[in-house]
């Protein structure tokens, strides 16, 4: 995984998002609380959601399926 920044305003990398998921974050709100991403200009939110979704899918946790279903419906 590269050290790509997801949120420039708060200097949150893709690795930090993955780490937050490993620590239990399953929603964008939880990512915001843990990392501060999305609290500046907000342009990072679509990318943050994509990384969150991909990591939850990779982990195939019940929370992943709940988060994806909630966003799809």
C-alpha positions as a printed Julia matrix, in Angstrom:
73×3 Matrix{Float64}:
   0.0    0.0    0.0
   1.26   3.45  -0.84
   1.41   6.32   1.63
  -1.12   8.34  -0.36
  -2.82  11.18   1.47
  -6.59  10.88   1.59
  -7.09  14.15   3.48
  -4.63  16.95   2.81
  -6.27  19.36   5.28
  -5.7   17.01   8.23
  -2.7   15.06   6.8
  -4.52  11.71   6.96
  -2.96   8.97   4.85
  -4.55   5.87   3.38
  -2.51   3.88   5.9
  -4.07   5.84   8.75
  -7.57   5.08   7.41
  -6.69   1.37   7.24
  -5.31   1.59  10.78
  -8.52   3.24  12.0
 -10.54   0.39  10.44
  -8.25  -2.11  12.19
  -9.01  -0.26  15.43
 -12.75  -0.66  14.85
 -13.93   2.24  12.65
 -16.72   1.1   10.33
 -18.34   4.39   9.29
 -17.24   7.75   7.95
 -18.37   9.32  11.22
 -16.04   7.03  13.14
 -13.19   7.84  10.74
 -13.83  11.55  11.3
 -13.76  11.08  15.07
 -10.55   9.03  14.98
  -8.61  10.94  12.33
 -10.24  14.31  11.72
 -10.58  13.63   8.0
 -13.46  15.34   6.28
 -13.54  18.16   8.82
 -11.66  20.68   6.66
 -12.76  21.34   3.11
 -14.53  17.95   2.75
 -13.14  17.09  -0.67
 -11.57  13.93   0.77
 -14.87  12.33   1.79
 -15.47  10.34  -1.45
 -11.91   8.96  -1.42
 -12.09   8.25   2.32
 -15.35   6.38   1.81
 -13.8    4.33  -1.0
 -10.81   3.34   1.16
 -13.14   2.54   4.06
 -15.4    0.4    1.88
 -12.49  -1.47   0.3
 -10.86  -2.16   3.65
 -14.1   -3.36   5.21
 -14.71  -5.63   2.2
 -11.16  -6.94   2.46
 -11.72  -7.8    6.08
 -15.17  -9.29   5.27
 -16.55  -8.41   8.66
 -20.29  -8.28   9.4
 -19.86  -4.52   9.89
 -18.5   -4.25   6.36
 -21.64  -5.72   4.88
 -23.8   -3.46   7.08
 -21.88  -0.3    6.07
 -21.99  -1.13   2.35
 -25.7   -2.01   2.46
 -26.48   1.2    4.34
 -24.73   3.3    1.69
 -26.25   1.41  -1.24
 -29.8    1.69  -0.04
